[in-house]
């Protein structure tokens, strides 16, 4: 069983579905409203746990009803929460999601997730002992991402950085990370001076660009590789990227080759979009293996 540490955000997603996306100044009638657990860090932690990993979450929540929901959801999914502490001066994080016209638009309120600071990481150092992989995203402070990259380099633990939401990356963070997994829009922002092929060649077997329905592209040191996605009827794409990252991390931590790890992650992501909610469709290990 791979031991994975997830450093990142936890939130409650407030999800509206509508047949039409409103424009600026426009009001439309929606079809439904639900609250479900979310946050990129929490999503990836839950997805990795469902895929059979021993997962520890490092994060913060508010001392409120949403915080209770988040913690209970971790427990229900067998994610260790010894390092998910409530804060009293901020509310729990929320994500406000509109599902319309076959895709999603999201506004994230970080709130308590801003308290995942470098000092908080230092207080959680015992969690890193024996870890096979650390996963991190960017819904927490930028300085924390940099700090965790240094911690992982010092301890010799591979770091998988999912650079979402997109912001420019320090070269130090890029060098410290073992794997970086932007989507094509995030890649354009991070590697603005490079074409896709130039960026991939600069970071062989490190940079993996997810291209939605086309698949995942990387450079293996010799050639550019596109691992195609699996075609399914999508119900909700919200958690697909988080499922991909979790499955990729689990496969790599278990020692699978890169191509097979990407293929496994693509299959997990394809299954995740077939049900509602960022976490609602995240598959269990046996479901993915049955479809490989």
C-alpha positions as CSV (number, residue, x, y, z in Angstrom):
1,X,0.0,0.0,0.0
2,X,1.5,3.3,-1.1
3,X,1.8,6.0,1.6
4,X,0.8,9.4,0.2
5,X,0.7,12.8,1.8
6,X,-1.6,15.4,0.4
7,X,-0.9,19.0,1.3
8,X,-3.7,21.3,0.2
9,X,-7.2,22.7,0.4
10,X,-10.4,21.4,1.8
11,X,-13.8,23.0,1.1
12,X,-17.5,22.6,0.6
13,X,-18.6,22.9,-3.0
14,X,-21.9,24.9,-3.6
15,X,-23.0,23.5,-6.9
16,X,-25.6,25.0,-9.2
17,X,-26.7,23.2,-12.4
18,X,-28.3,25.1,-15.3
19,X,-28.9,24.5,-19.0
20,X,-27.5,28.0,-19.8
21,X,-24.5,29.9,-18.4
22,X,-25.5,33.5,-17.4
23,X,-23.6,36.3,-19.1
24,X,-22.5,39.5,-17.3
25,X,-25.6,41.2,-15.8
26,X,-27.9,38.3,-16.8
27,X,-30.2,36.2,-14.6
28,X,-31.1,32.7,-15.6
29,X,-33.2,30.0,-13.9
30,X,-31.2,27.1,-12.6
31,X,-32.2,23.4,-12.3
32,X,-30.7,22.3,-9.0
33,X,-28.5,23.2,-6.0
34,X,-26.4,20.9,-3.9
35,X,-23.6,21.1,-1.3
36,X,-20.9,18.5,-1.6
37,X,-17.3,18.0,-0.2
38,X,-14.6,19.5,-2.4
39,X,-11.3,21.4,-2.5
40,X,-8.5,20.2,-4.7
41,X,-6.5,18.8,-1.9
42,X,-9.4,17.0,-0.3
43,X,-10.5,15.7,-3.7
44,X,-7.1,14.3,-4.4
45,X,-6.8,12.8,-0.9
46,X,-10.2,11.0,-1.2
47,X,-9.5,9.8,-4.7
48,X,-6.1,8.3,-3.7
49,X,-7.7,6.6,-0.7
50,X,-10.4,5.1,-2.8
51,X,-7.7,3.8,-5.1
52,X,-6.1,1.9,-2.2
53,X,-3.4,4.3,-0.9
54,X,-2.7,5.0,2.8
55,X,-3.4,8.8,2.7
56,X,-2.7,11.5,5.2
57,X,-4.2,15.0,4.6
58,X,-2.4,18.2,5.8
59,X,-4.8,21.1,5.7
60,X,-7.1,23.5,7.7
61,X,-10.8,24.0,8.1
62,X,-13.0,26.5,9.9
63,X,-14.5,25.8,13.3
64,X,-18.0,25.6,11.7
65,X,-20.6,23.3,10.2
66,X,-18.8,23.1,6.9
67,X,-15.6,22.1,8.8
68,X,-17.4,19.3,10.5
69,X,-18.7,18.1,7.2
70,X,-15.3,18.1,5.7
71,X,-13.7,16.2,8.6
72,X,-16.5,13.6,8.6
73,X,-16.1,13.1,4.9
74,X,-12.4,12.4,5.4
75,X,-13.2,9.8,8.0
76,X,-15.8,8.2,5.8
77,X,-13.2,7.8,3.1
78,X,-10.4,6.5,5.4
79,X,-8.2,9.6,5.1
80,X,-6.0,10.3,8.1
81,X,-6.8,13.7,9.5
82,X,-4.3,14.1,12.4
83,X,-3.0,17.1,10.6
84,X,-6.2,18.8,9.6
85,X,-6.8,21.4,12.4
86,X,-9.7,23.8,12.7
87,X,-9.1,27.6,12.9
88,X,-11.5,29.9,14.8
89,X,-10.9,33.2,13.0
90,X,-11.8,32.1,9.4
91,X,-14.6,30.1,7.9
92,X,-14.1,26.9,6.0
93,X,-13.2,27.2,2.3
94,X,-15.9,27.1,-0.3
95,X,-16.1,26.7,-4.0
96,X,-19.0,28.1,-6.0
97,X,-19.5,26.0,-9.0
98,X,-21.8,26.4,-12.0
99,X,-22.4,23.4,-14.2
100,X,-23.8,24.5,-17.6
101,X,-23.5,23.6,-21.2
102,X,-21.4,20.5,-20.5
103,X,-18.6,22.1,-18.5
104,X,-18.0,23.9,-15.2
105,X,-17.0,27.4,-14.0
106,X,-15.7,27.8,-10.5
107,X,-15.0,30.6,-8.0
108,X,-12.9,29.5,-5.0
109,X,-12.9,31.2,-1.6
110,X,-9.8,30.0,0.2
111,X,-10.6,31.2,3.8
112,X,-9.2,28.7,6.3
113,X,-7.0,27.2,3.5
114,X,-4.9,30.3,3.8
115,X,-3.7,29.0,7.1
116,X,-1.9,26.1,5.5
117,X,1.3,28.0,6.1
118,X,5.0,27.0,6.1
119,X,5.0,27.1,9.9
120,X,2.0,24.7,9.9
121,X,3.9,22.4,7.6
122,X,6.9,22.4,10.0
123,X,4.4,21.4,12.8
124,X,3.3,18.5,10.7
125,X,6.7,17.1,9.8
126,X,6.1,13.7,11.4
127,X,3.5,13.0,8.7
128,X,6.2,12.9,6.1
129,X,8.1,10.0,7.6
130,X,8.0,7.0,5.3
131,X,6.0,8.7,2.6
132,X,6.2,7.4,-1.0
133,X,4.8,10.5,-2.6
134,X,3.6,14.0,-1.6
135,X,0.9,15.8,-3.6
136,X,0.3,19.5,-3.6
137,X,-1.9,22.0,-5.5
138,X,-2.2,25.8,-5.5
139,X,-5.4,26.6,-3.5
140,X,-3.0,27.3,-0.5
141,X,-0.4,30.1,-0.1
142,X,2.3,30.2,-2.7
143,X,5.1,30.3,-0.1
144,X,3.8,27.0,1.3
145,X,4.1,25.3,-2.1
146,X,7.7,26.5,-2.2
147,X,8.4,25.4,1.4
148,X,6.9,21.9,0.8
149,X,9.0,21.5,-2.4
150,X,12.1,22.2,-0.3
151,X,11.0,19.8,2.4
152,X,10.5,17.0,-0.2
153,X,13.8,17.7,-1.8
154,X,15.6,17.5,1.6
155,X,13.8,14.3,2.6
156,X,14.1,12.7,-0.9
157,X,10.4,12.3,-1.3
158,X,8.9,12.6,-4.8
159,X,6.6,15.6,-5.1
160,X,3.7,15.7,-7.6
161,X,2.7,19.3,-8.2
162,X,-0.7,20.0,-9.7
163,X,-0.3,23.7,-10.5
164,X,-4.0,24.7,-10.2
165,X,-5.4,27.3,-10.0
166,X,-2.7,28.5,-12.4
167,X,-0.1,31.1,-11.4
168,X,3.6,31.5,-12.4
169,X,5.9,29.0,-10.9
170,X,9.3,29.7,-9.4
171,X,12.1,27.8,-11.1
172,X,13.1,26.4,-7.8
173,X,9.7,24.7,-7.4
174,X,9.8,23.3,-10.9
175,X,13.2,21.9,-10.2
176,X,12.2,20.4,-6.8
177,X,9.1,18.7,-8.1
178,X,9.3,15.2,-9.5
179,X,6.1,15.6,-11.6
180,X,4.1,18.6,-12.7
181,X,0.6,18.2,-14.1
182,X,-0.9,21.3,-15.6
183,X,-3.8,21.3,-18.0
184,X,-3.2,23.0,-21.3
185,X,-4.4,26.4,-20.1
186,X,-2.3,26.3,-17.0
187,X,0.7,25.2,-19.1
188,X,0.4,28.2,-21.3
189,X,0.5,30.6,-18.3
190,X,3.4,28.8,-16.5
191,X,5.5,28.3,-19.7
192,X,4.4,31.4,-21.5
193,X,7.7,31.8,-23.4
194,X,7.7,28.2,-24.7
195,X,5.6,26.2,-27.1
196,X,4.0,23.0,-25.7
197,X,6.7,20.8,-27.4
198,X,9.5,23.1,-26.1
199,X,8.2,22.9,-22.6
200,X,7.8,19.1,-22.7
201,X,11.3,18.6,-24.1
202,X,12.7,20.9,-21.4
203,X,11.2,18.7,-18.7
204,X,11.2,15.1,-19.9
205,X,9.2,12.6,-17.8
206,X,8.4,15.5,-15.4
207,X,5.9,17.7,-17.2
208,X,2.6,16.0,-18.0
209,X,0.0,18.3,-19.8
210,X,-3.6,17.1,-19.6
211,X,-5.6,17.9,-22.7
212,X,-9.1,17.0,-21.8
213,X,-10.8,14.6,-24.2
214,X,-7.5,14.2,-26.2
215,X,-5.5,12.7,-23.3
216,X,-2.2,13.5,-21.6
217,X,1.0,14.6,-23.4
218,X,4.6,14.2,-22.2
219,X,8.2,13.8,-23.5
220,X,9.8,10.5,-22.6
221,X,13.4,11.6,-23.3
222,X,13.2,10.4,-26.9
223,X,9.8,11.3,-28.3
224,X,6.6,13.1,-27.5
225,X,3.9,10.8,-26.2
226,X,0.2,11.3,-26.2
227,X,-1.7,8.8,-23.9
228,X,-5.3,9.0,-25.2
229,X,-8.2,9.5,-22.9
230,X,-11.1,7.1,-22.6
231,X,-14.4,8.2,-24.2
232,X,-17.4,8.3,-21.9
233,X,-20.6,10.2,-21.5
234,X,-19.8,13.0,-19.0
235,X,-22.3,14.0,-16.3
236,X,-20.0,16.2,-14.2
237,X,-16.3,17.0,-15.1
238,X,-15.6,18.8,-11.8
239,X,-13.4,16.2,-10.2
240,X,-11.7,14.7,-13.3
241,X,-8.4,16.5,-12.9
242,X,-8.2,15.7,-9.2
243,X,-8.9,12.0,-9.9
244,X,-6.3,11.9,-12.6
245,X,-3.6,13.4,-10.3
246,X,-4.5,11.1,-7.4
247,X,-4.5,8.0,-9.7
248,X,-1.2,9.1,-11.3
249,X,0.4,9.5,-7.9
250,X,-0.8,6.2,-6.6
251,X,0.4,4.3,-9.7
252,X,3.8,6.0,-9.6
253,X,4.1,5.5,-5.8
254,X,3.5,1.8,-6.4
255,X,6.4,1.7,-8.9
256,X,4.4,1.4,-12.1
257,X,6.1,2.7,-15.3
258,X,5.2,6.2,-16.4
259,X,3.1,5.2,-19.5
260,X,1.1,2.7,-17.5
261,X,0.7,5.2,-14.7
262,X,-0.8,7.8,-17.1
263,X,-3.0,5.2,-18.7
264,X,-4.3,4.1,-15.2
265,X,-4.9,7.7,-14.3
266,X,-6.8,8.4,-17.5
267,X,-9.1,5.5,-16.9
268,X,-9.8,6.6,-13.3
269,X,-10.5,10.2,-14.5
270,X,-12.9,8.9,-17.2
271,X,-14.9,7.0,-14.6
272,X,-15.0,10.0,-12.3
273,X,-17.0,12.2,-14.7
274,X,-19.9,9.7,-15.0
275,X,-21.5,10.7,-11.7
276,X,-22.4,14.1,-10.0
277,X,-20.0,15.9,-7.7
278,X,-16.2,16.3,-7.5
279,X,-15.9,13.3,-5.3
280,X,-19.2,11.6,-6.1
281,X,-17.9,9.7,-9.1
282,X,-14.3,9.0,-7.9
283,X,-13.8,5.3,-8.5
284,X,-12.5,2.6,-6.2
285,X,-9.5,0.5,-7.2
286,X,-11.4,-2.5,-8.4
287,X,-13.6,-0.4,-10.6
288,X,-10.6,1.1,-12.5
289,X,-8.8,-2.3,-12.9
290,X,-12.0,-3.9,-14.2
291,X,-12.1,-1.3,-17.0
292,X,-8.4,-1.4,-18.0
